[in-house]
Amino acid sequence: MQASHQQPFEPSGFLDRFPVSGNFELLESDLINPIDQPLIPGLPDDLALRCLAMISHGYHGILETVSRRWRKLFRSAEYSNYKAREGWSGNWLFVLTGGSENQWVAYDPEAVRWHPLPRIPTSHPDQEHLGFSCACVLNKFFLIGGTYGARDLVFPHQRALTTNEVFEFDPFRKEWRNVASMRTPRSHFACSVVSGKVYVAGGRNTSSGGGIALAEVYNPLTDKWEDLPPLPSPQMDCIGLPYDGKFYVLTDLVGLLEQETSVVFDPSDGTWLSVDDTWPFSRAMHLGIQVLDGGHICTVVDWGGSSIKTRDVDSREWHHRGLIPPVILPDHPRPLEVFDYGFVALRNEIYVLGGRVLRWEESGTGKFNIVKLSTVRVCNPLSLPLRWREIRPMCEPAFGSILGCASMETRSL
């Protein structure tokens, strides 16, 4: 079996990409216009700065070509601090794919543009990162825990390392930084944001083959982790869900379509309890369960087909909304079902990202080729019939299997 991939959209040049940092400086002698020229003719600079700060990051590559003074402004600490103070980060999707060597990409839906992010300053740059969780809170993107292991066959017996590291990406300054580490290293664990704090529970590490019962919570305002009461029983390969102001820990029971109980943490009284409930599951844990605007819950069940289901807020019943459509390759006569794709919600829409298909080659003795996709498809699951549209594909190096994805919506600070 051979692998190939669709050629994804690639930004036309450096200005379409995120700069590596916000500390770029330009000599005054390099400016085309005199330094005393206004940012926008006819407007005082403070008002012009406010206007420019409201523009999405996705347009910066184009706007930096207007003048060298604009270019210097968009890459300055003054500009990023102003946007951060006003909470104007815009909406974002963050995606990591297999084979990208741990380089995330971000999508700006306002500008309809993808951008590769700077490299994460991890101490394991040459190893593949799996089993992590990611969360967005207070206009920041957090990458939490996971396992680092050999990416290739050069060191096939290299022992995997489970980490407690946490990295924060600042979309205003376009840079990563280390923040406080979890108290317990863990991978494949439940993680959710509830009332502005990041809750984690369960998972696995090298010292607990049967799962972890420990739980903790992170406050991004103080950059501190605190222990929570342990789970009623150890959990591994679990996912988290913020629902009704509580932290749900849901476990994928192999071979079963539904789990009839949920373990729930209530921050108001600091207790865990089990509640009778029904949750459909996917074989791919990273698909998870997404919360839409208005408290609607949406998931994908891929047992025998990729069925989109939503949950009624009042009755808590699940309803089939439709199927994720197959893809049609330009050089293949039949529709092909996608697997290993990502699934994330932003406002009232869901995004189906990347993935792979098996294409049968008729030539020679016949064989299957793996085609890695960069396609992105979007629909509103609350509006029937489902109307799918395809938007700009992911940029390099993102294509193929999705290892992680998350969405961030603008929140005023």
C-alpha positions as a printed NumPy array, in Angstrom:
array([[  0.   ,   0.   ,   0.   ],
       [  1.406,   3.348,  -0.958],
       [  0.576,   6.751,   0.389],
       [ -0.108,   9.908,  -1.544],
       [ -1.857,  13.152,  -0.741],
       [ -3.772,  15.943,  -2.322],
       [ -1.747,  19.091,  -2.765],
       [ -3.219,  21.472,  -0.183],
       [ -3.489,  25.217,  -0.6  ],
       [ -0.209,  26.924,   0.155],
       [  0.   ,  30.611,   1.101],
       [  1.535,  32.679,  -1.636],
       [  4.38 ,  34.045,   0.444],
       [  5.855,  34.988,   3.779],
       [  3.428,  37.821,   4.402],
       [  0.497,  35.386,   4.287],
       [  2.002,  33.414,   7.136],
       [  2.27 ,  34.088,  10.846],
       [  5.56 ,  35.821,  11.607],
       [  7.69 ,  33.855,  14.028],
       [  7.365,  36.49 ,  16.731],
       [  5.926,  39.908,  17.378],
       [  9.315,  41.489,  18.051],
       [ 10.149,  42.432,  14.444],
       [ 11.779,  45.851,  14.217],
       [ 12.463,  48.098,  11.255],
       [ 14.93 ,  50.978,  11.073],
       [ 13.378,  54.405,  10.58 ],
       [ 15.703,  54.929,   7.629],
       [ 13.965,  52.028,   5.878],
       [ 10.536,  53.661,   6.035],
       [  9.094,  54.709,   2.702],
       [  6.934,  57.432,   4.261],
       [  8.145,  59.943,   6.844],
       [  7.542,  58.826,  10.429],
       [  5.191,  61.748,  11.068],
       [  2.75 ,  60.637,   8.363],
       [ -0.585,  59.435,   9.862],
       [ -1.418,  55.729,   9.893],
       [ -4.639,  56.511,   8.034],
       [ -4.904,  59.924,   6.317],
       [ -7.613,  62.074,   7.889],
       [ -7.689,  60.154,  11.206],
       [ -5.726,  60.695,  14.417],
       [ -3.365,  57.794,  15.107],
       [ -5.227,  56.61 ,  18.237],
       [ -8.447,  56.199,  16.233],
       [ -6.548,  54.657,  13.325],
       [ -4.948,  52.144,  15.712],
       [ -8.379,  51.193,  17.025],
       [ -9.662,  50.637,  13.489],
       [ -6.661,  48.533,  12.484],
       [ -6.756,  46.514,  15.722],
       [-10.306,  45.353,  14.934],
       [ -9.131,  43.723,  11.701],
       [ -8.718,  39.971,  11.77 ],
       [ -5.2  ,  38.491,  11.919],
       [ -5.925,  36.708,   8.672],
       [ -5.687,  39.97 ,   6.718],
       [ -2.347,  41.036,   8.146],
       [ -0.281,  39.536,   5.337],
       [ -2.124,  41.699,   2.812],
       [ -2.269,  44.818,   4.976],
       [  1.458,  44.7  ,   5.71 ],
       [  2.069,  45.395,   2.022],
       [  0.275,  48.782,   2.233],
       [  3.278,  50.528,   3.775],
       [  6.331,  49.809,   5.865],
       [  4.808,  51.732,   8.743],
       [  1.762,  49.451,   8.694],
       [  4.034,  46.438,   8.524],
       [  5.966,  47.661,  11.54 ],
       [  2.731,  48.386,  13.442],
       [  1.196,  44.962,  12.817],
       [  4.343,  43.295,  14.158],
       [  4.739,  45.552,  17.187],
       [  4.08 ,  44.822,  20.87 ],
       [  1.914,  47.965,  20.995],
       [ -0.487,  46.507,  18.434],
       [ -0.683,  43.02 ,  19.993],
       [ -1.126,  44.463,  23.5  ],
       [ -3.94 ,  46.697,  22.273],
       [ -5.773,  43.782,  20.644],
       [ -5.286,  41.667,  23.775],
       [ -6.618,  44.411,  26.036],
       [ -9.744,  44.786,  23.899],
       [-10.178,  41.023,  23.444],
       [-10.125,  41.214,  19.639],
       [ -8.574,  37.855,  18.845],
       [-11.178,  36.83 ,  16.301],
       [-12.454,  33.283,  15.874],
       [ -9.957,  30.513,  15.199],
       [ -9.666,  26.819,  14.462],
       [ -6.462,  25.04 ,  15.519],
       [ -5.496,  21.752,  13.843],
       [ -2.634,  19.242,  14.11 ],
       [ -2.253,  16.437,  11.578],
       [ -0.133,  13.318,  11.473],
       [  3.143,  13.73 ,   9.615],
       [  3.293,  17.49 ,  10.283],
       [  6.118,  17.082,  12.83 ],
       [  4.069,  18.696,  15.597],
       [  3.432,  21.933,  13.696],
       [ -0.071,  23.261,  14.232],
       [ -2.004,  25.339,  11.709],
       [ -4.776,  27.861,  12.389],
       [ -7.792,  28.946,  10.362],
       [ -9.284,  32.432,  10.433],
       [-12.899,  32.095,   9.206],
       [-13.302,  35.855,   8.778],
       [-10.38 ,  36.11 ,   6.359],
       [-10.871,  32.553,   5.042],
       [ -7.159,  31.859,   5.476],
       [ -5.001,  29.132,   6.994],
       [ -1.677,  29.884,   8.686],
       [  1.091,  27.619,  10.003],
       [  1.869,  28.463,  13.637],
       [  5.384,  28.887,  15.027],
       [  7.07 ,  25.74 ,  16.324],
       [  6.276,  24.715,  19.901],
       [  9.312,  25.11 ,  22.209],
       [  9.079,  21.518,  23.446],
       [ 12.054,  19.537,  24.682],
       [ 10.985,  16.658,  22.393],
       [ 10.907,  18.245,  18.909],
       [ 11.914,  15.045,  17.095],
       [  9.217,  12.836,  18.638],
       [  5.561,  12.439,  17.71 ],
       [  3.062,  13.975,  20.135],
       [ -0.067,  11.898,  20.786],
       [ -2.756,  11.533,  23.444],
       [ -2.721,  15.233,  24.379],
       [ -5.727,  17.444,  25.054],
       [ -6.27 ,  21.011,  23.903],
       [ -8.539,  23.76 ,  25.166],
       [ -9.297,  27.412,  24.47 ],
       [ -9.994,  29.825,  27.302],
       [ -9.529,  33.578,  27.845],
       [ -8.536,  34.044,  24.188],
       [ -5.612,  31.61 ,  24.541],
       [ -5.045,  28.128,  23.141],
       [ -3.648,  25.494,  25.53 ],
       [ -1.901,  22.24 ,  24.596],
       [ -1.896,  19.88 ,  27.575],
       [ -0.026,  16.685,  28.433],
       [  0.17 ,  13.704,  26.098],
       [  2.847,  11.197,  25.141],
       [  5.995,  11.668,  23.071],
       [  7.187,   8.647,  21.125],
       [  9.364,   7.635,  18.186],
       [  8.096,   9.095,  14.919],
       [  9.897,   6.608,  12.679],
       [ 11.766,   3.312,  12.748],
       [ 15.166,   4.794,  13.577],
       [ 14.625,   4.129,  17.288],
       [ 11.79 ,   1.562,  17.29 ],
       [ 12.394,   0.485,  20.906],
       [ 12.548,   3.994,  22.319],
       [ 10.277,   4.217,  25.342],
       [  7.343,   6.614,  25.105],
       [  7.35 ,   9.513,  27.555],
       [  4.136,  10.75 ,  29.165],
       [  4.375,  14.44 ,  29.992],
       [  2.692,  16.974,  32.239],
       [  3.844,  19.917,  30.117],
       [  1.375,  22.658,  29.194],
       [  1.928,  25.18 ,  26.388],
       [ -0.064,  28.334,  25.748],
       [ -0.423,  29.969,  22.335],
       [ -1.147,  33.692,  22.34 ],
       [ -2.944,  34.657,  19.084],
       [ -2.198,  38.34 ,  19.696],
       [  1.571,  37.927,  19.925],
       [  1.586,  34.821,  17.726],
       [  3.894,  32.901,  20.027],
       [  3.997,  29.85 ,  22.318],
       [  5.185,  29.77 ,  25.909],
       [  5.419,  27.232,  28.732],
       [  2.918,  27.68 ,  31.534],
       [  2.486,  25.75 ,  34.79 ],
       [  2.681,  21.982,  34.319],
       [ -0.002,  19.584,  35.503],
       [  0.727,  17.861,  38.794],
       [  0.266,  14.446,  37.161],
       [  1.693,  13.427,  33.762],
       [ -1.127,  11.942,  31.68 ],
       [ -2.267,  11.101,  28.156],
       [ -5.626,  10.108,  26.607],
       [ -7.478,  11.927,  29.373],
       [-10.693,  13.921,  29.774],
       [-10.349,  17.693,  29.475],
       [-12.907,  20.514,  29.396],
       [-13.271,  24.217,  30.099],
       [-15.937,  25.047,  32.692],
       [-16.482,  28.622,  33.927],
       [-13.109,  29.81 ,  32.643],
       [-11.039,  26.99 ,  34.175],
       [ -9.505,  23.888,  32.582],
       [-10.507,  20.577,  34.193],
       [ -8.612,  17.332,  33.528],
       [ -9.237,  13.828,  34.861],
       [ -8.246,  10.223,  34.256],
       [ -6.06 ,   9.046,  31.415],
       [ -2.957,   6.911,  31.569],
       [  0.761,   7.162,  32.138],
       [  3.725,   4.823,  32.359],
       [  3.107,   4.02 ,  36.052],
       [ -0.633,   3.233,  35.87 ],
       [ -1.5  ,   0.622,  33.29 ],
       [ -5.129,   0.481,  34.4  ],
       [ -5.938,   4.164,  34.231],
       [ -5.704,   7.213,  36.494],
       [ -8.194,   8.347,  39.13 ],
       [ -6.472,  11.681,  39.813],
       [ -8.083,  14.937,  38.655],
       [ -7.021,  18.584,  38.747],
       [ -8.049,  22.052,  37.606],
       [ -6.077,  24.919,  36.038],
       [ -6.791,  28.6  ,  36.57 ],
       [ -5.283,  30.575,  33.645],
       [ -5.565,  33.837,  35.593],
       [ -3.186,  32.614,  38.301],
       [ -1.289,  30.034,  36.194],
       [ -1.78 ,  27.387,  38.903],
       [ -3.068,  23.812,  39.039],
       [ -5.032,  22.521,  42.029],
       [ -5.933,  18.956,  42.929],
       [ -9.55 ,  17.861,  42.738],
       [-11.108,  14.929,  44.581],
       [-10.173,  11.725,  42.713],
       [-12.591,  10.021,  40.338],
       [-14.804,   7.3  ,  41.888],
       [-12.751,   4.799,  39.849],
       [ -9.717,   5.041,  37.53 ],
       [-10.524,   6.023,  33.946],
       [ -8.45 ,   5.79 ,  30.783],
       [ -9.062,   6.698,  27.127],
       [-11.764,   9.125,  28.217],
       [-13.105,  12.41 ,  26.886],
       [-14.424,  15.486,  28.646],
       [-17.558,  17.522,  28.094],
       [-18.64 ,  20.863,  29.61 ],
       [-22.386,  20.576,  30.106],
       [-24.789,  22.503,  32.336],
       [-21.909,  24.063,  34.276],
       [-20.411,  20.667,  35.128],
       [-17.456,  18.561,  33.972],
       [-18.525,  15.243,  32.411],
       [-16.007,  12.4  ,  32.05 ],
       [-17.102,   9.928,  29.385],
       [-15.308,   6.674,  28.684],
       [-15.268,   4.85 ,  25.368],
       [-16.392,   1.288,  26.076],
       [-14.936,  -0.833,  23.296],
       [-17.594,  -2.804,  21.447],
       [-20.536,  -0.895,  22.956],
       [-22.479,   1.83 ,  21.182],
       [-23.679,   3.573,  24.314],
       [-22.641,   4.239,  27.878],
       [-25.538,   4.461,  30.315],
       [-23.796,   6.346,  33.114],
       [-21.628,   9.448,  33.223],
       [-19.181,  10.519,  35.914],
       [-19.76 ,  14.205,  36.627],
       [-17.883,  16.785,  38.688],
       [-19.898,  19.685,  40.073],
       [-17.617,  22.682,  40.794],
       [-20.285,  24.252,  43.013],
       [-19.919,  21.586,  45.722],
       [-16.663,  19.892,  44.684],
       [-18.091,  16.389,  44.367],
       [-18.165,  13.587,  41.795],
       [-21.322,  11.646,  41.11 ],
       [-22.592,   9.11 ,  38.61 ],
       [-25.726,   9.972,  36.676],
       [-27.839,   7.819,  34.379],
       [-27.452,   9.116,  30.88 ],
       [-26.969,   7.948,  27.322],
       [-24.125,   9.097,  25.092],
       [-23.376,   7.8  ,  21.597],
       [-19.725,   7.205,  20.858],
       [-17.33 ,   7.172,  17.984],
       [-14.464,   4.749,  17.542],
       [-12.193,   7.779,  17.123],
       [-11.876,   9.415,  20.534],
       [-10.567,  12.684,  19.106],
       [-13.929,  13.305,  17.417],
       [-15.467,  13.81 ,  20.827],
       [-18.631,  15.741,  21.55 ],
       [-19.058,  19.389,  20.618],
       [-21.234,  22.063,  22.243],
       [-22.881,  24.535,  19.853],
       [-24.334,  27.948,  20.6  ],
       [-27.46 ,  27.689,  22.74 ],
       [-26.251,  24.577,  24.573],
       [-26.975,  22.149,  21.732],
       [-24.695,  19.11 ,  21.718],
       [-23.437,  17.487,  18.534],
       [-21.344,  14.391,  17.866],
       [-20.388,  11.969,  15.119],
       [-21.059,   8.258,  15.472],
       [-18.942,   6.331,  12.988],
       [-20.131,   2.801,  13.651],
       [-21.278,   1.667,  10.201],
       [-21.188,   5.179,   8.748],
       [-20.464,   8.727,   9.888],
       [-23.775,   9.814,  11.359],
       [-24.17 ,  13.31 ,  12.793],
       [-26.334,  13.377,  15.914],
       [-27.577,  16.237,  18.052],
       [-29.068,  16.142,  21.521],
       [-32.281,  17.894,  22.475],
       [-31.564,  20.321,  25.314],
       [-34.784,  19.549,  27.213],
       [-35.569,  15.877,  26.553],
       [-31.89 ,  14.824,  26.262],
       [-32.832,  12.567,  23.366],
       [-30.442,  12.093,  20.44 ],
       [-31.543,  12.754,  16.871],
       [-29.925,  11.673,  13.63 ],
       [-29.31 ,  14.74 ,  11.455],
       [-27.582,  13.267,   8.444],
       [-24.354,  11.72 ,   7.213],
       [-20.945,  13.164,   6.549],
       [-20.786,  12.892,   2.752],
       [-18.05 ,  10.949,   0.951],
       [-15.472,  12.774,  -1.141],
       [-15.037,  12.628,  -4.882],
       [-11.482,  12.743,  -6.178],
       [-10.984,  14.297,  -9.607],
       [ -9.206,  11.191, -10.933],
       [-11.465,   8.549,  -9.384],
       [-14.935,   7.516, -10.621],
       [-16.573,   6.584,  -7.284],
       [-17.26 ,   8.491,  -4.033],
       [-14.942,   7.474,  -1.197],
       [-15.687,   7.379,   2.54 ],
       [-13.311,   9.443,   4.677],
       [-11.738,   8.153,   7.888],
       [ -9.34 ,   9.653,  10.478],
       [-10.899,  13.103,   9.968],
       [-11.3  ,  15.795,  12.612],
       [-14.544,  17.215,  13.923],
       [-14.919,  20.558,  15.681],
       [-17.679,  23.105,  16.255],
       [-17.541,  26.88 ,  15.936],
       [-20.7  ,  28.728,  16.906],
       [-23.552,  26.82 ,  15.192],
       [-21.452,  25.13 ,  12.533],
       [-19.381,  21.964,  12.501],
       [-16.148,  21.554,  10.549],
       [-15.013,  18.191,   9.177],
       [-11.276,  18.445,   8.622],
       [ -8.819,  16.415,   6.563],
       [ -8.707,  12.654,   6.914],
       [ -7.795,   9.865,   4.523],
       [ -9.474,   7.698,   1.874],
       [ -8.549,   4.407,   0.244],
       [ -8.413,   4.614,  -3.541],
       [ -8.301,   1.432,  -5.591],
       [ -5.829,   1.513,  -8.453],
       [ -6.943,  -0.603, -11.422],
       [ -3.577,  -0.537, -13.183],
       [ -1.176,  -3.473, -12.893],
       [ -2.131,  -6.116, -10.332],
       [ -4.368,  -3.666,  -8.492],
       [ -3.716,  -2.09 ,  -5.091],
       [ -5.058,   0.449,  -2.614],
       [ -3.407,   3.844,  -2.255],
       [ -3.918,   5.999,   0.814],
       [ -4.888,   9.524,  -0.192],
       [ -4.327,  12.155,   2.488],
       [ -6.826,  14.994,   2.348],
       [ -6.544,  18.669,   3.173],
       [-10.235,  19.347,   2.505],
       [-12.471,  21.182,   4.976],
       [-16.263,  20.793,   4.879],
       [-18.764,  22.791,   6.908],
       [-22.478,  22.612,   7.732],
       [-25.017,  23.723,  10.329],
       [-26.33 ,  20.522,  11.983],
       [-29.357,  22.351,  13.395],
       [-30.654,  23.219,   9.917],
       [-32.22 ,  20.412,   7.884],
       [-31.6  ,  19.174,   5.316],
       [-27.866,  19.477,   5.888],
       [-26.222,  21.811,   3.398],
       [-22.52 ,  21.099,   3.133],
       [-20.045,  23.547,   1.671],
       [-16.342,  23.186,   1.083],
       [-14.055,  25.997,   2.197],
       [-10.381,  26.721,   1.607],
       [ -8.285,  23.59 ,   2.275],
       [ -5.705,  23.424,   5.015],
       [ -2.247,  24.805,   4.271],
       [  1.075,  22.988,   4.461],
       [  2.044,  20.994,   6.443],
       [ -1.516,  19.973,   7.359],
       [ -3.161,  17.07 ,   5.545],
       [ -4.255,  13.541,   6.364],
       [ -5.117,  12.129,   9.807],
       [ -6.178,  14.666,  12.422],
       [ -4.395,  14.276,  15.764],
       [ -6.073,  17.218,  17.471],
       [ -8.322,  20.187,  16.789],
       [-10.026,  22.926,  18.775],
       [-11.995,  26.116,  18.195],
       [-11.686,  29.508,  19.856],
       [-14.329,  32.228,  19.842],
       [-13.653,  35.864,  20.624],
       [-14.37 ,  36.706,  24.227],
       [-14.03 ,  40.225,  25.645],
       [-11.623,  40.331,  28.566]])
